[in-house]
Amino acid sequence: MYETLGLWRTLWLAPRWKIRKRFLVLVTALRSAAGAPAMHGSQAAVEWTVLTEADIDAIRTAHPRVSDAELRCRWHEGQECVGGWVDGTLAHVRWDSDRRTYLPYLRRAFEPLTGDTFVVEAFTRPDFRGRGIHAQSTAFALDRARARGFTRSITMVAWWNAPALHVLRDKAGREVAGSVGYWQLGPVIRHFATGSVRLAADAVQLDQARATRPG
């Protein structure tokens, strides 16, 4: 039964997603550590380290779809990579940036404002999923960003990605500030934004006045 429902969902979603891609923009204020949401669920013992080009082989083993060239491009853009190690194996990789970052899936760049840090990607190796590592990664990153003086943490996720939304909203306490995406009909592409999200020139920004509860 569940396999049948999954098939029907795919058949319904695929054509719609091909024409209209929509991503939710979620934000957490970092004014104070007080009241930060607790992370629940099974917790693996994770060691967190900042990754560099010396760790490319380990990153590509955990996340083989990303190329050496893309990894080096991310570091060149000023993105920071943090890895989560479980028993000596790289189980989780996340990228954050406070600089302009081009997002291929959106066909636009995200332009952080002063005080913003943006989650470019968070990836858990498939054989380590379901162990609370993504939630730990989020908590670690928010604490790190707060300590470094950032005031907002922003991320994007496809509207249909229920597992990621569960972590971001229910566990990390992020709030949906709006959405951004584009319509594509043949060669014609038209971007759109809702809520507190703004289209600025060839980039996307989140209104500085957007207020959220502290995370």
GROMACS elastic network, one bead per residue, 0.5 to 0.9 nm:
[ bonds ]
;  ai    aj funct       b0    kb
    1     4     6  0.51018   500
    1     5     6  0.63229   500
    1     6     6  0.86636   500
    2     5     6  0.50124   500
    2     6     6  0.60844   500
    2     7     6  0.85535   500
    3     6     6  0.50424   500
    3     7     6  0.61960   500
    3     8     6  0.87363   500
    4     7     6  0.50819   500
    4     8     6  0.62985   500
    4     9     6  0.86239   500
    5     8     6  0.51538   500
    5     9     6  0.61258   500
    5    10     6  0.86347   500
    6     9     6  0.50544   500
    6    10     6  0.62159   500
    6    11     6  0.86645   500
    7    10     6  0.51329   500
    7    11     6  0.62089   500
    7    12     6  0.86244   500
    8    11     6  0.50505   500
    8    12     6  0.61049   500
    8    13     6  0.84670   500
    9    12     6  0.51280   500
    9    13     6  0.58992   500
    9    14     6  0.83792   500
   10    13     6  0.50955   500
   10    14     6  0.57372   500
   10    15     6  0.88646   500
   11    14     6  0.57697   500
   11    15     6  0.73453   500
   12    15     6  0.66911   500
   12    16     6  0.70696   500
   13    16     6  0.52957   500
   13    17     6  0.59208   500
   13    18     6  0.85182   500
   13   160     6  0.88350   500
   14    17     6  0.52222   500
   14    18     6  0.61679   500
   14    19     6  0.89011   500
   15    18     6  0.51537   500
   15    19     6  0.65991   500
   15    20     6  0.87525   500
   16    19     6  0.54233   500
   16    20     6  0.60048   500
   16    21     6  0.80241   500
   17    20     6  0.51303   500
   17    21     6  0.52885   500
   17    22     6  0.79571   500
   18    21     6  0.68056   500
   18   183     6  0.86185   500
   18   184     6  0.76013   500
   19   182     6  0.82480   500
   19   183     6  0.56634   500
   19   184     6  0.51296   500
   19   185     6  0.64255   500
   19   186     6  0.89769   500
   20   181     6  0.73143   500
   20   182     6  0.58267   500
   20   184     6  0.64035   500
   20   185     6  0.89144   500
   21   105     6  0.89076   500
   21   106     6  0.81025   500
   21   158     6  0.79014   500
   21   159     6  0.88013   500
   21   180     6  0.83935   500
   21   181     6  0.52681   500
   21   182     6  0.55235   500
   21   183     6  0.65711   500
   21   184     6  0.83555   500
   22   106     6  0.87774   500
   22   157     6  0.86431   500
   22   158     6  0.62132   500
   22   159     6  0.62811   500
   22   160     6  0.89385   500
   22   179     6  0.67062   500
   22   180     6  0.57730   500
   22   182     6  0.67140   500
   22   183     6  0.87390   500
   22   192     6  0.88072   500
   23   106     6  0.84264   500
   23   156     6  0.60203   500
   23   157     6  0.52624   500
   23   159     6  0.53857   500
   23   160     6  0.86860   500
   23   178     6  0.87140   500
   23   179     6  0.54891   500
   23   180     6  0.54066   500
   23   181     6  0.58663   500
   24   155     6  0.83138   500
   24   156     6  0.55084   500
   24   157     6  0.54199   500
   24   158     6  0.61560   500
   24   159     6  0.56948   500
   24   176     6  0.65731   500
   24   177     6  0.77183   500
   24   178     6  0.60749   500
   24   180     6  0.65869   500
   24   181     6  0.86963   500
   25   154     6  0.70429   500
   25   155     6  0.58314   500
   25   157     6  0.68290   500
   25   175     6  0.83491   500
   25   176     6  0.57828   500
   25   177     6  0.57051   500
   25   178     6  0.54742   500
   25   179     6  0.52850   500
   25   180     6  0.71993   500
   25   197     6  0.76018   500
   25   206     6  0.84363   500
   26   153     6  0.83352   500
   26   154     6  0.56977   500
   26   155     6  0.53632   500
   26   156     6  0.61131   500
   26   157     6  0.80142   500
   26   168     6  0.79031   500
   26   169     6  0.82513   500
   26   174     6  0.58132   500
   26   175     6  0.52444   500
   26   177     6  0.55730   500
   26   178     6  0.74201   500
   26   179     6  0.85636   500
   27   152     6  0.66933   500
   27   153     6  0.56364   500
   27   155     6  0.65622   500
   27   156     6  0.88971   500
   27   173     6  0.88523   500
   27   174     6  0.53474   500
   27   175     6  0.54646   500
   27   176     6  0.65310   500
   27   177     6  0.64865   500
   27   210     6  0.88051   500
   27   212     6  0.73702   500
   28   142     6  0.85951   500
   28   151     6  0.84767   500
   28   152     6  0.56386   500
   28   153     6  0.52368   500
   28   154     6  0.66089   500
   28   172     6  0.83979   500
   28   173     6  0.71557   500
   28   175     6  0.65846   500
   28   211     6  0.89719   500
   28   212     6  0.63572   500
   28   213     6  0.71470   500
   28   214     6  0.65224   500
   28   215     6  0.55142   500
   29    32     6  0.81498   500
   29   150     6  0.88917   500
   29   151     6  0.58167   500
   29   153     6  0.65478   500
   29   154     6  0.88938   500
   29   174     6  0.84635   500
   29   211     6  0.75048   500
   29   212     6  0.56610   500
   29   213     6  0.61253   500
   29   215     6  0.55351   500
   30    33     6  0.72010   500
   30   142     6  0.74550   500
   30   143     6  0.85240   500
   30   145     6  0.78219   500
   30   146     6  0.56246   500
   30   149     6  0.84624   500
   30   150     6  0.67242   500
   30   152     6  0.53683   500
   30   153     6  0.71795   500
   30   213     6  0.86063   500
   30   214     6  0.54419   500
   30   215     6  0.55267   500
   31    34     6  0.88188   500
   31   146     6  0.74372   500
   31   149     6  0.88986   500
   31   150     6  0.83428   500
   31   151     6  0.57869   500
   31   152     6  0.80117   500
   31   213     6  0.87765   500
   31   214     6  0.57304   500
   31   215     6  0.76260   500
   32    35     6  0.79273   500
   32    36     6  0.80821   500
   32   146     6  0.76547   500
   32   151     6  0.89644   500
   32   214     6  0.60335   500
   32   215     6  0.71033   500
   33    36     6  0.56488   500
   33   143     6  0.76429   500
   33   146     6  0.77867   500
   33   214     6  0.74271   500
   33   215     6  0.66592   500
   34   214     6  0.76221   500
   34   215     6  0.77822   500
   35    38     6  0.86544   500
   35   214     6  0.71675   500
   35   215     6  0.68266   500
   36   139     6  0.87688   500
   36   172     6  0.80828   500
   36   173     6  0.78977   500
   36   214     6  0.70208   500
   37   139     6  0.86101   500
   37   170     6  0.88239   500
   37   171     6  0.66292   500
   37   172     6  0.60069   500
   37   173     6  0.61559   500
   37   215     6  0.67813   500
   38   139     6  0.84336   500
   38   171     6  0.70039   500
   38   172     6  0.76826   500
   39    43     6  0.88520   500
   39   132     6  0.82108   500
   39   135     6  0.62452   500
   39   136     6  0.69676   500
   39   139     6  0.74704   500
   39   171     6  0.57719   500
   39   172     6  0.72089   500
   40    43     6  0.78462   500
   40   132     6  0.76547   500
   40   135     6  0.80456   500
   40   171     6  0.71456   500
   41   130     6  0.87906   500
   41   131     6  0.75030   500
   41   132     6  0.59664   500
   41   135     6  0.87804   500
   42   130     6  0.77785   500
   42   131     6  0.53241   500
   42   132     6  0.54875   500
   42   133     6  0.87215   500
   43    46     6  0.84763   500
   43   131     6  0.56567   500
   43   132     6  0.50126   500
   43   133     6  0.68085   500
   43   135     6  0.88685   500
   43   136     6  0.78141   500
   44    86     6  0.73754   500
   44   131     6  0.57481   500
   44   132     6  0.65512   500
   44   133     6  0.65042   500
   44   136     6  0.88030   500
   45    85     6  0.83803   500
   45    86     6  0.63115   500
   45    87     6  0.80843   500
   45   133     6  0.86799   500
   46    84     6  0.57256   500
   46    85     6  0.54180   500
   46    86     6  0.51606   500
   46    87     6  0.79995   500
   46    91     6  0.86422   500
   46   133     6  0.75081   500
   46   136     6  0.82468   500
   47    83     6  0.80654   500
   47    84     6  0.55270   500
   47    85     6  0.50213   500
   47    86     6  0.66314   500
   47    87     6  0.86005   500
   47    88     6  0.87625   500
   48    82     6  0.68004   500
   48    83     6  0.56294   500
   48    85     6  0.63694   500
   48   137     6  0.84516   500
   48   140     6  0.83170   500
   49    81     6  0.86763   500
   49    82     6  0.56655   500
   49    83     6  0.54298   500
   49    84     6  0.67250   500
   49    85     6  0.79915   500
   50    80     6  0.75418   500
   50    81     6  0.59078   500
   50    83     6  0.62346   500
   51    54     6  0.76226   500
   51    55     6  0.59942   500
   51    56     6  0.83664   500
   51    59     6  0.86279   500
   51    80     6  0.78397   500
   51    81     6  0.53277   500
   51    82     6  0.54339   500
   51    83     6  0.61786   500
   51    93     6  0.87942   500
   52    55     6  0.55228   500
   52    56     6  0.72907   500
   52    75     6  0.80435   500
   52    80     6  0.85623   500
   52    81     6  0.71952   500
   52    82     6  0.87822   500
   53    56     6  0.53287   500
   53    57     6  0.87419   500
   53    71     6  0.79784   500
   53    72     6  0.70976   500
   53    75     6  0.81547   500
   54    57     6  0.77543   500
   54    58     6  0.88181   500
   55    58     6  0.53739   500
   55    59     6  0.62096   500
   55    60     6  0.87067   500
   56    59     6  0.50556   500
   56    60     6  0.60755   500
   56    61     6  0.85347   500
   56    68     6  0.69603   500
   56    71     6  0.75542   500
   56    72     6  0.88034   500
   57    60     6  0.52245   500
   57    61     6  0.61839   500
   57    62     6  0.87509   500
   57    68     6  0.86805   500
   58    61     6  0.51171   500
   58    62     6  0.63710   500
   58    63     6  0.85443   500
   58    89     6  0.82545   500
   58    90     6  0.65541   500
   59    62     6  0.52025   500
   59    63     6  0.58637   500
   59    64     6  0.76041   500
   59    66     6  0.85352   500
   59    71     6  0.89285   500
   59    83     6  0.83414   500
   59    90     6  0.71664   500
   59    92     6  0.87654   500
   59    93     6  0.72574   500
   60    65     6  0.73806   500
   60    66     6  0.65706   500
   60    67     6  0.72883   500
   60    68     6  0.77975   500
   61    64     6  0.55300   500
   61    90     6  0.82598   500
   62    89     6  0.85351   500
   62    90     6  0.62898   500
   62    91     6  0.64499   500
   62    92     6  0.74307   500
   62    93     6  0.79972   500
   62   123     6  0.87667   500
   62   124     6  0.79019   500
   62   125     6  0.54967   500
   62   126     6  0.85742   500
   63    66     6  0.62299   500
   63    92     6  0.87282   500
   63    93     6  0.80610   500
   63   123     6  0.75350   500
   63   124     6  0.81913   500
   63   125     6  0.66852   500
   64    67     6  0.72974   500
   66    69     6  0.83841   500
   66    70     6  0.64501   500
   66    71     6  0.69951   500
   67    70     6  0.51989   500
   67    71     6  0.63086   500
   67    72     6  0.87364   500
   68    71     6  0.51764   500
   68    72     6  0.62734   500
   68    73     6  0.85773   500
   69    72     6  0.52485   500
   69    73     6  0.60914   500
   69    74     6  0.87041   500
   70    74     6  0.62273   500
   70    75     6  0.88220   500
   71    74     6  0.51999   500
   71    75     6  0.65596   500
   71    76     6  0.86780   500
   72    75     6  0.52241   500
   72    76     6  0.60860   500
   72    77     6  0.86502   500
   73    77     6  0.61902   500
   73    78     6  0.87921   500
   73    79     6  0.89654   500
   74    77     6  0.51121   500
   74    78     6  0.65964   500
   74    79     6  0.55199   500
   74    80     6  0.80509   500
   74    81     6  0.87868   500
   74    95     6  0.85270   500
   74   101     6  0.86177   500
   75    78     6  0.51040   500
   75    79     6  0.51629   500
   75    80     6  0.67106   500
   75    81     6  0.79606   500
   76    79     6  0.73760   500
   77    97     6  0.86480   500
   77    99     6  0.75456   500
   77   100     6  0.79281   500
   77   101     6  0.72456   500
   78    97     6  0.67412   500
   78    98     6  0.80500   500
   78    99     6  0.67707   500
   78   100     6  0.88713   500
   78   101     6  0.88529   500
   79    95     6  0.63581   500
   79    96     6  0.57289   500
   79    98     6  0.75727   500
   79    99     6  0.74749   500
   79   101     6  0.82113   500
   79   120     6  0.82951   500
   80    94     6  0.81984   500
   80    95     6  0.55191   500
   80    96     6  0.53531   500
   80    97     6  0.61067   500
   81    93     6  0.69542   500
   81    94     6  0.56905   500
   81    96     6  0.66956   500
   81    97     6  0.89626   500
   82    92     6  0.82973   500
   82    93     6  0.59197   500
   82    94     6  0.54085   500
   82    95     6  0.65294   500
   82    96     6  0.83322   500
   82   137     6  0.88415   500
   82   141     6  0.86862   500
   83    90     6  0.65932   500
   83    91     6  0.75217   500
   83    92     6  0.55864   500
   83    94     6  0.64889   500
   83    95     6  0.89973   500
   83   137     6  0.87456   500
   84    89     6  0.83868   500
   84    90     6  0.58989   500
   84    91     6  0.57210   500
   84    93     6  0.64102   500
   84    94     6  0.85552   500
   84   124     6  0.88880   500
   84   133     6  0.79085   500
   84   137     6  0.75048   500
   85    88     6  0.57063   500
   85    89     6  0.52636   500
   85    91     6  0.55267   500
   85    92     6  0.70152   500
   86    89     6  0.52512   500
   86    90     6  0.64622   500
   86    91     6  0.62239   500
   86    92     6  0.88585   500
   86   128     6  0.88113   500
   87    90     6  0.85153   500
   88    91     6  0.89593   500
   90    93     6  0.76397   500
   90   125     6  0.80357   500
   91   123     6  0.85353   500
   91   124     6  0.58752   500
   91   125     6  0.52275   500
   91   126     6  0.84617   500
   91   127     6  0.82627   500
   91   128     6  0.61643   500
   91   129     6  0.86539   500
   91   133     6  0.82088   500
   92   122     6  0.74187   500
   92   123     6  0.56563   500
   92   125     6  0.59862   500
   92   128     6  0.82178   500
   92   133     6  0.72570   500
   92   134     6  0.75573   500
   92   137     6  0.80000   500
   93   121     6  0.79789   500
   93   122     6  0.58913   500
   93   123     6  0.53006   500
   93   124     6  0.64964   500
   93   125     6  0.83070   500
   93   137     6  0.87163   500
   94   119     6  0.76918   500
   94   120     6  0.75695   500
   94   121     6  0.54582   500
   94   123     6  0.61626   500
   94   124     6  0.85798   500
   94   137     6  0.77715   500
   94   141     6  0.89342   500
   95   118     6  0.85368   500
   95   119     6  0.61107   500
   95   120     6  0.52628   500
   95   121     6  0.51909   500
   95   122     6  0.64440   500
   96   117     6  0.66485   500
   96   118     6  0.54665   500
   96   120     6  0.53824   500
   96   121     6  0.72415   500
   96   122     6  0.87834   500
   96   141     6  0.84894   500
   97   100     6  0.78170   500
   97   101     6  0.74607   500
   97   112     6  0.84062   500
   97   116     6  0.85815   500
   97   117     6  0.55381   500
   97   118     6  0.52323   500
   97   119     6  0.66664   500
   97   120     6  0.69664   500
   98   101     6  0.84549   500
   98   111     6  0.83837   500
   98   112     6  0.59657   500
   98   113     6  0.81059   500
   98   114     6  0.83118   500
   98   115     6  0.79179   500
   98   116     6  0.60167   500
   98   118     6  0.60971   500
   98   150     6  0.89146   500
   99   110     6  0.83837   500
   99   111     6  0.67546   500
   99   112     6  0.61326   500
   99   113     6  0.86532   500
   99   116     6  0.88053   500
   99   117     6  0.79433   500
   99   118     6  0.82294   500
  100   109     6  0.65088   500
  100   110     6  0.57495   500
  100   112     6  0.62862   500
  100   203     6  0.84944   500
  101   108     6  0.86052   500
  101   109     6  0.52166   500
  101   110     6  0.53113   500
  101   111     6  0.66938   500
  101   112     6  0.84589   500
  101   118     6  0.86648   500
  101   120     6  0.78783   500
  102   106     6  0.84038   500
  102   107     6  0.75480   500
  102   108     6  0.59136   500
  102   110     6  0.62765   500
  102   111     6  0.87358   500
  102   203     6  0.84011   500
  103   106     6  0.54026   500
  103   107     6  0.59479   500
  103   108     6  0.57010   500
  103   109     6  0.53942   500
  103   110     6  0.70245   500
  103   120     6  0.80441   500
  104   108     6  0.69072   500
  104   109     6  0.81876   500
  105   108     6  0.81250   500
  106   109     6  0.76961   500
  106   180     6  0.83277   500
  106   181     6  0.64488   500
  106   182     6  0.75634   500
  106   191     6  0.89105   500
  107   181     6  0.89559   500
  107   182     6  0.87077   500
  108   202     6  0.60935   500
  108   203     6  0.54844   500
  108   204     6  0.70340   500
  109   202     6  0.67749   500
  109   204     6  0.62073   500
  109   205     6  0.89801   500
  110   118     6  0.82215   500
  110   202     6  0.89239   500
  110   203     6  0.54227   500
  110   205     6  0.61822   500
  111   118     6  0.89337   500
  111   200     6  0.87359   500
  111   203     6  0.60018   500
  111   204     6  0.58574   500
  111   205     6  0.54387   500
  111   206     6  0.84284   500
  112   115     6  0.78496   500
  112   116     6  0.53390   500
  112   117     6  0.66688   500
  112   118     6  0.69405   500
  112   154     6  0.87127   500
  112   204     6  0.84587   500
  112   205     6  0.63832   500
  112   206     6  0.77034   500
  113   116     6  0.54570   500
  113   117     6  0.84609   500
  113   205     6  0.73407   500
  113   206     6  0.77861   500
  113   207     6  0.85058   500
  113   208     6  0.72027   500
  114   117     6  0.87907   500
  114   150     6  0.82846   500
  114   151     6  0.85255   500
  114   208     6  0.85283   500
  115   149     6  0.72656   500
  115   152     6  0.62352   500
  115   153     6  0.86634   500
  116   150     6  0.59290   500
  116   151     6  0.61814   500
  116   153     6  0.59496   500
  116   154     6  0.71358   500
  117   145     6  0.73545   500
  117   150     6  0.66437   500
  117   151     6  0.81002   500
  117   152     6  0.63294   500
  117   154     6  0.62792   500
  117   155     6  0.87221   500
  118   152     6  0.84690   500
  118   153     6  0.58461   500
  118   155     6  0.57452   500
  118   156     6  0.87674   500
  119   122     6  0.73836   500
  119   153     6  0.73359   500
  119   154     6  0.61882   500
  119   156     6  0.76471   500
  120   155     6  0.70802   500
  120   156     6  0.81395   500
  121   155     6  0.85251   500
  122   134     6  0.75324   500
  122   137     6  0.82104   500
  122   138     6  0.87942   500
  123   126     6  0.88502   500
  123   134     6  0.78219   500
  124   127     6  0.83459   500
  124   128     6  0.66497   500
  124   129     6  0.62335   500
  124   133     6  0.74018   500
  124   134     6  0.67775   500
  125   128     6  0.55292   500
  125   129     6  0.66348   500
  126   129     6  0.54083   500
  126   130     6  0.89370   500
  127   130     6  0.87196   500
  128   131     6  0.64727   500
  128   132     6  0.89886   500
  128   133     6  0.78250   500
  129   132     6  0.73785   500
  129   133     6  0.71919   500
  129   134     6  0.80911   500
  130   133     6  0.76062   500
  130   134     6  0.86936   500
  131   134     6  0.81954   500
  132   135     6  0.53955   500
  132   136     6  0.63267   500
  132   137     6  0.87267   500
  133   136     6  0.50064   500
  133   137     6  0.60553   500
  133   138     6  0.86424   500
  134   138     6  0.62891   500
  134   139     6  0.87660   500
  134   164     6  0.88545   500
  134   167     6  0.75015   500
  135   138     6  0.51401   500
  135   139     6  0.63549   500
  135   140     6  0.86366   500
  135   167     6  0.61781   500
  135   168     6  0.80683   500
  135   171     6  0.69021   500
  135   172     6  0.71139   500
  136   139     6  0.51175   500
  136   140     6  0.60436   500
  136   141     6  0.85074   500
  137   140     6  0.51060   500
  137   141     6  0.60543   500
  137   142     6  0.85798   500
  138   141     6  0.51633   500
  138   142     6  0.61377   500
  138   143     6  0.86188   500
  138   167     6  0.85651   500
  138   168     6  0.80661   500
  138   172     6  0.68001   500
  139   142     6  0.52584   500
  139   143     6  0.62259   500
  139   144     6  0.85582   500
  139   172     6  0.70835   500
  140   143     6  0.53102   500
  140   144     6  0.61258   500
  140   145     6  0.86160   500
  141   144     6  0.50047   500
  141   145     6  0.59898   500
  141   146     6  0.84728   500
  142   145     6  0.50997   500
  142   146     6  0.60405   500
  142   147     6  0.85373   500
  142   153     6  0.71994   500
  142   215     6  0.76581   500
  143   146     6  0.51519   500
  143   147     6  0.61673   500
  143   148     6  0.86867   500
  144   147     6  0.51895   500
  144   148     6  0.63313   500
  144   149     6  0.89211   500
  145   148     6  0.51277   500
  145   149     6  0.64954   500
  145   150     6  0.54559   500
  145   151     6  0.79911   500
  145   152     6  0.84291   500
  145   153     6  0.76860   500
  146   149     6  0.52705   500
  146   150     6  0.53907   500
  146   151     6  0.67918   500
  146   152     6  0.84396   500
  147   150     6  0.75594   500
  150   153     6  0.75893   500
  152   215     6  0.89751   500
  153   174     6  0.88549   500
  154   174     6  0.86471   500
  154   206     6  0.85060   500
  155   168     6  0.89816   500
  156   179     6  0.84142   500
  156   180     6  0.88239   500
  157   160     6  0.83111   500
  157   161     6  0.68362   500
  157   164     6  0.72868   500
  157   165     6  0.73610   500
  158   161     6  0.54756   500
  158   162     6  0.87402   500
  158   164     6  0.88069   500
  158   165     6  0.87678   500
  159   162     6  0.76552   500
  159   165     6  0.81795   500
  159   179     6  0.86769   500
  160   165     6  0.85988   500
  161   164     6  0.56987   500
  161   165     6  0.62893   500
  161   166     6  0.87724   500
  162   165     6  0.50536   500
  162   166     6  0.60694   500
  162   167     6  0.88357   500
  163   166     6  0.51395   500
  163   167     6  0.66284   500
  163   168     6  0.88185   500
  164   167     6  0.53057   500
  164   168     6  0.61700   500
  164   169     6  0.85398   500
  165   169     6  0.57213   500
  165   170     6  0.76176   500
  166   169     6  0.55458   500
  166   170     6  0.52455   500
  166   171     6  0.67968   500
  166   172     6  0.86896   500
  167   170     6  0.57280   500
  167   172     6  0.61083   500
  167   173     6  0.84077   500
  167   174     6  0.89551   500
  168   171     6  0.59537   500
  168   173     6  0.63525   500
  168   174     6  0.55712   500
  168   175     6  0.82464   500
  169   172     6  0.56634   500
  169   175     6  0.62971   500
  169   176     6  0.81402   500
  170   173     6  0.56852   500
  170   174     6  0.77179   500
  171   174     6  0.82184   500
  172   215     6  0.75395   500
  173   213     6  0.85811   500
  173   214     6  0.88544   500
  173   215     6  0.65588   500
  174   212     6  0.83803   500
  174   213     6  0.86963   500
  174   215     6  0.74963   500
  175   212     6  0.70501   500
  175   213     6  0.84909   500
  176   179     6  0.79267   500
  176   195     6  0.88496   500
  177   194     6  0.84535   500
  177   195     6  0.60114   500
  177   196     6  0.56646   500
  177   197     6  0.70034   500
  177   206     6  0.80106   500
  177   210     6  0.74686   500
  177   212     6  0.87782   500
  178   193     6  0.73251   500
  178   194     6  0.51032   500
  178   196     6  0.55891   500
  178   197     6  0.56729   500
  178   206     6  0.87152   500
  179   192     6  0.82643   500
  179   193     6  0.56249   500
  179   194     6  0.51630   500
  179   195     6  0.67146   500
  179   196     6  0.82623   500
  179   197     6  0.65257   500
  180   191     6  0.74395   500
  180   192     6  0.57139   500
  180   194     6  0.64377   500
  180   197     6  0.69717   500
  180   198     6  0.83709   500
  180   199     6  0.85372   500
  180   204     6  0.81540   500
  181   190     6  0.85039   500
  181   191     6  0.56490   500
  181   192     6  0.55834   500
  181   193     6  0.66319   500
  182   189     6  0.65083   500
  182   190     6  0.53177   500
  182   192     6  0.57325   500
  182   193     6  0.85619   500
  183   188     6  0.79685   500
  183   189     6  0.55886   500
  183   190     6  0.52377   500
  183   191     6  0.63873   500
  183   192     6  0.79887   500
  184   187     6  0.70578   500
  184   188     6  0.56426   500
  184   190     6  0.66609   500
  184   191     6  0.88311   500
  185   188     6  0.53003   500
  185   189     6  0.66828   500
  185   190     6  0.89396   500
  186   189     6  0.79382   500
  191   199     6  0.81286   500
  192   198     6  0.87032   500
  192   199     6  0.75075   500
  193   196     6  0.82551   500
  193   197     6  0.57236   500
  193   198     6  0.60894   500
  193   199     6  0.66214   500
  193   204     6  0.85923   500
  194   197     6  0.57391   500
  194   198     6  0.75425   500
  195   198     6  0.82274   500
  196   205     6  0.86285   500
  196   206     6  0.58821   500
  196   207     6  0.54904   500
  196   208     6  0.88009   500
  196   209     6  0.85443   500
  196   210     6  0.66027   500
  197   204     6  0.71234   500
  197   205     6  0.59400   500
  197   207     6  0.63181   500
  198   203     6  0.85429   500
  198   204     6  0.57811   500
  198   205     6  0.52315   500
  198   206     6  0.59924   500
  198   207     6  0.69542   500
  199   202     6  0.73542   500
  199   203     6  0.60695   500
  199   205     6  0.65044   500
  199   206     6  0.88733   500
  200   203     6  0.52120   500
  200   204     6  0.57977   500
  200   205     6  0.68794   500
  201   204     6  0.81106   500
  205   208     6  0.87394   500
  206   209     6  0.85856   500
  206   210     6  0.74705   500
  207   210     6  0.55375   500
  208   211     6  0.82187   500
  212   215     6  0.84581   500
